[in-house]
């Protein structure tokens, strides 16, 4: 029996890749969120979650995102503060902080992912895990950062 998304429909490599990357984003988000409580590091939490994950692409993206969030946390928080000063990072809900850090991290530090794809994925995750106000904030922050990043690349100036 075929193990595609629907019986009788052939598997699509693009859909499989998108599904794997979506799972990687969810795992990264879970690890960054849980680390907000201070009991374990995001890396340790992620490794616990990955113990049963068999998809190499899911594992690779989750590790990349968590590693970059940990390595660039201060930079990410400063960027959020500069783009959305009315939403201080320290006063955001833990889930909202985790969402913004992960989404911003993918836009800034994952050149293999087109910004518009990362934005769409993180906006949907924000809607799912936090609600419509966070979806709008996520879209605004990531959209602004992506435009600034694109403009700086055209001008060859650092962001």
Rosetta constraint file for C-alpha pairs under 8 A:
AtomPair CA 2 CA 7 HARMONIC 7.07 0.50
AtomPair CA 2 CA 8 HARMONIC 7.56 0.50
AtomPair CA 2 CA 10 HARMONIC 7.89 0.50
AtomPair CA 3 CA 7 HARMONIC 7.67 0.50
AtomPair CA 3 CA 11 HARMONIC 7.75 0.50
AtomPair CA 4 CA 8 HARMONIC 7.86 0.50
AtomPair CA 4 CA 9 HARMONIC 6.44 0.50
AtomPair CA 4 CA 10 HARMONIC 6.08 0.50
AtomPair CA 4 CA 11 HARMONIC 4.96 0.50
AtomPair CA 5 CA 9 HARMONIC 7.14 0.50
AtomPair CA 5 CA 11 HARMONIC 6.95 0.50
AtomPair CA 11 CA 15 HARMONIC 7.67 0.50
AtomPair CA 11 CA 16 HARMONIC 7.48 0.50
AtomPair CA 12 CA 16 HARMONIC 6.25 0.50
AtomPair CA 13 CA 17 HARMONIC 6.11 0.50
AtomPair CA 14 CA 18 HARMONIC 6.15 0.50
AtomPair CA 15 CA 19 HARMONIC 6.04 0.50
AtomPair CA 16 CA 20 HARMONIC 6.14 0.50
AtomPair CA 17 CA 21 HARMONIC 6.14 0.50
AtomPair CA 17 CA 57 HARMONIC 7.49 0.50
AtomPair CA 18 CA 22 HARMONIC 6.04 0.50
AtomPair CA 19 CA 23 HARMONIC 6.21 0.50
AtomPair CA 20 CA 24 HARMONIC 6.23 0.50
AtomPair CA 20 CA 55 HARMONIC 7.00 0.50
AtomPair CA 20 CA 57 HARMONIC 5.97 0.50
AtomPair CA 20 CA 58 HARMONIC 4.84 0.50
AtomPair CA 21 CA 25 HARMONIC 6.23 0.50
AtomPair CA 21 CA 57 HARMONIC 6.60 0.50
AtomPair CA 21 CA 58 HARMONIC 5.44 0.50
AtomPair CA 21 CA 61 HARMONIC 6.50 0.50
AtomPair CA 22 CA 26 HARMONIC 6.34 0.50
AtomPair CA 22 CA 58 HARMONIC 7.71 0.50
AtomPair CA 22 CA 121 HARMONIC 7.44 0.50
AtomPair CA 23 CA 27 HARMONIC 6.22 0.50
AtomPair CA 23 CA 58 HARMONIC 5.90 0.50
AtomPair CA 24 CA 28 HARMONIC 6.14 0.50
AtomPair CA 24 CA 57 HARMONIC 7.53 0.50
AtomPair CA 24 CA 58 HARMONIC 4.25 0.50
AtomPair CA 24 CA 59 HARMONIC 6.20 0.50
AtomPair CA 24 CA 60 HARMONIC 7.57 0.50
AtomPair CA 24 CA 61 HARMONIC 5.33 0.50
AtomPair CA 24 CA 62 HARMONIC 4.45 0.50
AtomPair CA 25 CA 29 HARMONIC 6.04 0.50
AtomPair CA 25 CA 58 HARMONIC 7.94 0.50
AtomPair CA 25 CA 61 HARMONIC 7.05 0.50
AtomPair CA 25 CA 62 HARMONIC 5.96 0.50
AtomPair CA 25 CA 65 HARMONIC 7.59 0.50
AtomPair CA 26 CA 30 HARMONIC 6.10 0.50
AtomPair CA 26 CA 62 HARMONIC 7.95 0.50
AtomPair CA 26 CA 125 HARMONIC 8.00 0.50
AtomPair CA 27 CA 31 HARMONIC 6.25 0.50
AtomPair CA 27 CA 46 HARMONIC 6.95 0.50
AtomPair CA 27 CA 49 HARMONIC 7.14 0.50
AtomPair CA 27 CA 62 HARMONIC 6.00 0.50
AtomPair CA 28 CA 32 HARMONIC 6.13 0.50
AtomPair CA 28 CA 46 HARMONIC 6.84 0.50
AtomPair CA 28 CA 62 HARMONIC 4.79 0.50
AtomPair CA 28 CA 63 HARMONIC 7.20 0.50
AtomPair CA 28 CA 65 HARMONIC 6.20 0.50
AtomPair CA 28 CA 66 HARMONIC 5.56 0.50
AtomPair CA 28 CA 102 HARMONIC 7.46 0.50
AtomPair CA 29 CA 33 HARMONIC 5.90 0.50
AtomPair CA 29 CA 98 HARMONIC 6.32 0.50
AtomPair CA 29 CA 99 HARMONIC 6.55 0.50
AtomPair CA 29 CA 102 HARMONIC 6.54 0.50
AtomPair CA 30 CA 34 HARMONIC 6.00 0.50
AtomPair CA 30 CA 46 HARMONIC 7.87 0.50
AtomPair CA 31 CA 35 HARMONIC 6.08 0.50
AtomPair CA 31 CA 42 HARMONIC 5.04 0.50
AtomPair CA 31 CA 43 HARMONIC 7.30 0.50
AtomPair CA 31 CA 45 HARMONIC 5.37 0.50
AtomPair CA 31 CA 46 HARMONIC 5.14 0.50
AtomPair CA 31 CA 66 HARMONIC 7.40 0.50
AtomPair CA 32 CA 36 HARMONIC 6.60 0.50
AtomPair CA 32 CA 42 HARMONIC 5.28 0.50
AtomPair CA 32 CA 66 HARMONIC 6.76 0.50
AtomPair CA 32 CA 69 HARMONIC 7.89 0.50
AtomPair CA 32 CA 98 HARMONIC 5.75 0.50
AtomPair CA 32 CA 102 HARMONIC 7.81 0.50
AtomPair CA 33 CA 37 HARMONIC 7.67 0.50
AtomPair CA 33 CA 94 HARMONIC 6.48 0.50
AtomPair CA 33 CA 95 HARMONIC 5.86 0.50
AtomPair CA 33 CA 97 HARMONIC 7.97 0.50
AtomPair CA 33 CA 98 HARMONIC 5.23 0.50
AtomPair CA 34 CA 38 HARMONIC 7.76 0.50
AtomPair CA 34 CA 40 HARMONIC 7.94 0.50
AtomPair CA 34 CA 42 HARMONIC 7.20 0.50
AtomPair CA 34 CA 45 HARMONIC 7.42 0.50
AtomPair CA 35 CA 39 HARMONIC 6.68 0.50
AtomPair CA 35 CA 40 HARMONIC 5.82 0.50
AtomPair CA 35 CA 41 HARMONIC 5.47 0.50
AtomPair CA 35 CA 42 HARMONIC 4.99 0.50
AtomPair CA 35 CA 45 HARMONIC 7.30 0.50
AtomPair CA 36 CA 94 HARMONIC 6.42 0.50
AtomPair CA 36 CA 98 HARMONIC 7.93 0.50
AtomPair CA 40 CA 44 HARMONIC 6.42 0.50
AtomPair CA 40 CA 45 HARMONIC 6.50 0.50
AtomPair CA 41 CA 45 HARMONIC 6.25 0.50
AtomPair CA 42 CA 46 HARMONIC 6.01 0.50
AtomPair CA 42 CA 66 HARMONIC 6.74 0.50
AtomPair CA 42 CA 70 HARMONIC 7.52 0.50
AtomPair CA 43 CA 47 HARMONIC 6.23 0.50
AtomPair CA 43 CA 63 HARMONIC 7.84 0.50
AtomPair CA 43 CA 66 HARMONIC 6.69 0.50
AtomPair CA 43 CA 67 HARMONIC 7.18 0.50
AtomPair CA 44 CA 48 HARMONIC 6.39 0.50
AtomPair CA 45 CA 49 HARMONIC 6.45 0.50
AtomPair CA 46 CA 50 HARMONIC 6.05 0.50
AtomPair CA 46 CA 62 HARMONIC 7.72 0.50
AtomPair CA 46 CA 63 HARMONIC 7.52 0.50
AtomPair CA 46 CA 66 HARMONIC 7.77 0.50
AtomPair CA 47 CA 51 HARMONIC 6.20 0.50
AtomPair CA 49 CA 53 HARMONIC 7.37 0.50
AtomPair CA 50 CA 59 HARMONIC 6.70 0.50
AtomPair CA 53 CA 58 HARMONIC 7.78 0.50
AtomPair CA 53 CA 59 HARMONIC 7.05 0.50
AtomPair CA 54 CA 59 HARMONIC 7.81 0.50
AtomPair CA 55 CA 59 HARMONIC 6.35 0.50
AtomPair CA 56 CA 60 HARMONIC 6.05 0.50
AtomPair CA 57 CA 61 HARMONIC 6.15 0.50
AtomPair CA 58 CA 62 HARMONIC 6.12 0.50
AtomPair CA 59 CA 63 HARMONIC 6.10 0.50
AtomPair CA 60 CA 64 HARMONIC 6.07 0.50
AtomPair CA 61 CA 65 HARMONIC 6.05 0.50
AtomPair CA 62 CA 66 HARMONIC 6.10 0.50
AtomPair CA 63 CA 67 HARMONIC 5.84 0.50
AtomPair CA 64 CA 68 HARMONIC 6.08 0.50
AtomPair CA 65 CA 69 HARMONIC 6.06 0.50
AtomPair CA 65 CA 102 HARMONIC 6.61 0.50
AtomPair CA 65 CA 105 HARMONIC 6.78 0.50
AtomPair CA 65 CA 106 HARMONIC 6.59 0.50
AtomPair CA 66 CA 70 HARMONIC 6.12 0.50
AtomPair CA 66 CA 102 HARMONIC 7.62 0.50
AtomPair CA 67 CA 71 HARMONIC 6.05 0.50
AtomPair CA 68 CA 72 HARMONIC 5.75 0.50
AtomPair CA 68 CA 73 HARMONIC 7.84 0.50
AtomPair CA 68 CA 105 HARMONIC 6.54 0.50
AtomPair CA 68 CA 109 HARMONIC 7.13 0.50
AtomPair CA 69 CA 73 HARMONIC 5.31 0.50
AtomPair CA 69 CA 76 HARMONIC 7.66 0.50
AtomPair CA 69 CA 101 HARMONIC 6.45 0.50
AtomPair CA 69 CA 102 HARMONIC 6.36 0.50
AtomPair CA 69 CA 105 HARMONIC 6.08 0.50
AtomPair CA 72 CA 76 HARMONIC 6.04 0.50
AtomPair CA 72 CA 105 HARMONIC 7.93 0.50
AtomPair CA 73 CA 77 HARMONIC 6.11 0.50
AtomPair CA 73 CA 101 HARMONIC 7.34 0.50
AtomPair CA 74 CA 78 HARMONIC 6.11 0.50
AtomPair CA 75 CA 79 HARMONIC 6.14 0.50
AtomPair CA 76 CA 80 HARMONIC 6.21 0.50
AtomPair CA 76 CA 101 HARMONIC 6.07 0.50
AtomPair CA 76 CA 104 HARMONIC 6.84 0.50
AtomPair CA 76 CA 105 HARMONIC 6.96 0.50
AtomPair CA 77 CA 81 HARMONIC 6.14 0.50
AtomPair CA 77 CA 89 HARMONIC 6.42 0.50
AtomPair CA 77 CA 101 HARMONIC 7.22 0.50
AtomPair CA 78 CA 82 HARMONIC 6.14 0.50
AtomPair CA 79 CA 83 HARMONIC 6.11 0.50
AtomPair CA 80 CA 84 HARMONIC 5.75 0.50
AtomPair CA 80 CA 85 HARMONIC 7.46 0.50
AtomPair CA 80 CA 89 HARMONIC 7.09 0.50
AtomPair CA 80 CA 100 HARMONIC 7.68 0.50
AtomPair CA 80 CA 141 HARMONIC 7.05 0.50
AtomPair CA 81 CA 85 HARMONIC 4.78 0.50
AtomPair CA 81 CA 86 HARMONIC 7.96 0.50
AtomPair CA 81 CA 87 HARMONIC 7.10 0.50
AtomPair CA 81 CA 88 HARMONIC 6.05 0.50
AtomPair CA 81 CA 89 HARMONIC 6.60 0.50
AtomPair CA 83 CA 141 HARMONIC 6.22 0.50
AtomPair CA 83 CA 144 HARMONIC 7.29 0.50
AtomPair CA 83 CA 145 HARMONIC 7.56 0.50
AtomPair CA 84 CA 88 HARMONIC 7.61 0.50
AtomPair CA 84 CA 141 HARMONIC 6.80 0.50
AtomPair CA 87 CA 91 HARMONIC 7.23 0.50
AtomPair CA 87 CA 92 HARMONIC 6.89 0.50
AtomPair CA 88 CA 92 HARMONIC 6.60 0.50
AtomPair CA 89 CA 97 HARMONIC 6.54 0.50
AtomPair CA 92 CA 96 HARMONIC 6.04 0.50
AtomPair CA 92 CA 97 HARMONIC 5.93 0.50
AtomPair CA 93 CA 97 HARMONIC 6.24 0.50
AtomPair CA 94 CA 98 HARMONIC 6.17 0.50
AtomPair CA 95 CA 99 HARMONIC 6.08 0.50
AtomPair CA 95 CA 129 HARMONIC 7.62 0.50
AtomPair CA 95 CA 130 HARMONIC 7.10 0.50
AtomPair CA 96 CA 100 HARMONIC 6.13 0.50
AtomPair CA 96 CA 126 HARMONIC 7.64 0.50
AtomPair CA 96 CA 130 HARMONIC 6.87 0.50
AtomPair CA 96 CA 134 HARMONIC 6.94 0.50
AtomPair CA 97 CA 101 HARMONIC 6.02 0.50
AtomPair CA 98 CA 102 HARMONIC 6.04 0.50
AtomPair CA 99 CA 103 HARMONIC 5.98 0.50
AtomPair CA 99 CA 122 HARMONIC 7.32 0.50
AtomPair CA 99 CA 125 HARMONIC 7.74 0.50
AtomPair CA 99 CA 126 HARMONIC 6.46 0.50
AtomPair CA 99 CA 138 HARMONIC 7.96 0.50
AtomPair CA 100 CA 104 HARMONIC 5.80 0.50
AtomPair CA 100 CA 138 HARMONIC 6.46 0.50
AtomPair CA 101 CA 105 HARMONIC 5.86 0.50
AtomPair CA 102 CA 106 HARMONIC 6.29 0.50
AtomPair CA 103 CA 107 HARMONIC 6.40 0.50
AtomPair CA 103 CA 118 HARMONIC 6.96 0.50
AtomPair CA 103 CA 119 HARMONIC 7.09 0.50
AtomPair CA 103 CA 122 HARMONIC 5.55 0.50
AtomPair CA 103 CA 138 HARMONIC 7.90 0.50
AtomPair CA 103 CA 142 HARMONIC 7.23 0.50
AtomPair CA 104 CA 108 HARMONIC 6.09 0.50
AtomPair CA 104 CA 142 HARMONIC 6.15 0.50
AtomPair CA 104 CA 145 HARMONIC 7.89 0.50
AtomPair CA 105 CA 109 HARMONIC 5.55 0.50
AtomPair CA 105 CA 110 HARMONIC 7.39 0.50
AtomPair CA 106 CA 110 HARMONIC 4.97 0.50
AtomPair CA 106 CA 113 HARMONIC 7.51 0.50
AtomPair CA 106 CA 118 HARMONIC 6.51 0.50
AtomPair CA 107 CA 111 HARMONIC 7.53 0.50
AtomPair CA 107 CA 113 HARMONIC 7.57 0.50
AtomPair CA 107 CA 114 HARMONIC 7.75 0.50
AtomPair CA 107 CA 115 HARMONIC 5.38 0.50
AtomPair CA 107 CA 118 HARMONIC 6.19 0.50
AtomPair CA 107 CA 119 HARMONIC 7.37 0.50
AtomPair CA 107 CA 142 HARMONIC 7.24 0.50
AtomPair CA 107 CA 145 HARMONIC 7.94 0.50
AtomPair CA 107 CA 146 HARMONIC 6.76 0.50
AtomPair CA 108 CA 146 HARMONIC 7.85 0.50
AtomPair CA 108 CA 149 HARMONIC 7.86 0.50
AtomPair CA 113 CA 117 HARMONIC 6.70 0.50
AtomPair CA 113 CA 118 HARMONIC 6.43 0.50
AtomPair CA 114 CA 118 HARMONIC 6.42 0.50
AtomPair CA 115 CA 119 HARMONIC 6.00 0.50
AtomPair CA 115 CA 146 HARMONIC 6.34 0.50
AtomPair CA 116 CA 120 HARMONIC 6.12 0.50
AtomPair CA 117 CA 121 HARMONIC 6.16 0.50
AtomPair CA 118 CA 122 HARMONIC 6.09 0.50
AtomPair CA 119 CA 123 HARMONIC 5.90 0.50
AtomPair CA 119 CA 138 HARMONIC 7.97 0.50
AtomPair CA 119 CA 139 HARMONIC 6.67 0.50
AtomPair CA 119 CA 142 HARMONIC 6.16 0.50
AtomPair CA 119 CA 143 HARMONIC 7.09 0.50
AtomPair CA 120 CA 124 HARMONIC 6.26 0.50
AtomPair CA 120 CA 139 HARMONIC 7.99 0.50
AtomPair CA 121 CA 125 HARMONIC 6.30 0.50
AtomPair CA 122 CA 126 HARMONIC 5.98 0.50
AtomPair CA 122 CA 138 HARMONIC 7.30 0.50
AtomPair CA 123 CA 127 HARMONIC 6.24 0.50
AtomPair CA 123 CA 135 HARMONIC 5.16 0.50
AtomPair CA 123 CA 136 HARMONIC 7.62 0.50
AtomPair CA 123 CA 138 HARMONIC 5.79 0.50
AtomPair CA 123 CA 139 HARMONIC 5.81 0.50
AtomPair CA 124 CA 128 HARMONIC 6.17 0.50
AtomPair CA 124 CA 135 HARMONIC 7.00 0.50
AtomPair CA 125 CA 129 HARMONIC 5.96 0.50
AtomPair CA 125 CA 135 HARMONIC 7.97 0.50
AtomPair CA 126 CA 130 HARMONIC 5.35 0.50
AtomPair CA 126 CA 131 HARMONIC 6.39 0.50
AtomPair CA 126 CA 132 HARMONIC 7.71 0.50
AtomPair CA 126 CA 134 HARMONIC 5.83 0.50
AtomPair CA 126 CA 135 HARMONIC 4.96 0.50
AtomPair CA 126 CA 138 HARMONIC 6.94 0.50
AtomPair CA 127 CA 131 HARMONIC 4.37 0.50
AtomPair CA 127 CA 132 HARMONIC 5.35 0.50
AtomPair CA 127 CA 134 HARMONIC 6.60 0.50
AtomPair CA 127 CA 135 HARMONIC 4.86 0.50
AtomPair CA 130 CA 134 HARMONIC 6.00 0.50
AtomPair CA 130 CA 135 HARMONIC 7.57 0.50
AtomPair CA 131 CA 135 HARMONIC 6.25 0.50
AtomPair CA 132 CA 136 HARMONIC 6.29 0.50
AtomPair CA 133 CA 137 HARMONIC 6.33 0.50
AtomPair CA 134 CA 138 HARMONIC 5.89 0.50
AtomPair CA 135 CA 139 HARMONIC 6.14 0.50
AtomPair CA 136 CA 140 HARMONIC 6.15 0.50
AtomPair CA 137 CA 141 HARMONIC 6.05 0.50
AtomPair CA 138 CA 142 HARMONIC 5.90 0.50
AtomPair CA 139 CA 143 HARMONIC 5.69 0.50
AtomPair CA 140 CA 144 HARMONIC 6.03 0.50
AtomPair CA 141 CA 145 HARMONIC 6.19 0.50
AtomPair CA 142 CA 146 HARMONIC 5.97 0.50
AtomPair CA 143 CA 147 HARMONIC 6.18 0.50
AtomPair CA 144 CA 148 HARMONIC 6.15 0.50
AtomPair CA 145 CA 149 HARMONIC 5.96 0.50
AtomPair CA 146 CA 150 HARMONIC 6.01 0.50
AtomPair CA 147 CA 151 HARMONIC 6.09 0.50
AtomPair CA 148 CA 152 HARMONIC 6.11 0.50
AtomPair CA 148 CA 159 HARMONIC 7.25 0.50
AtomPair CA 149 CA 153 HARMONIC 6.18 0.50
AtomPair CA 149 CA 159 HARMONIC 6.34 0.50
AtomPair CA 150 CA 154 HARMONIC 6.30 0.50
AtomPair CA 151 CA 155 HARMONIC 6.18 0.50
AtomPair CA 152 CA 156 HARMONIC 5.56 0.50
AtomPair CA 152 CA 157 HARMONIC 5.00 0.50
AtomPair CA 152 CA 158 HARMONIC 6.15 0.50
AtomPair CA 152 CA 159 HARMONIC 5.99 0.50
AtomPair CA 153 CA 157 HARMONIC 6.50 0.50
AtomPair CA 153 CA 158 HARMONIC 7.72 0.50
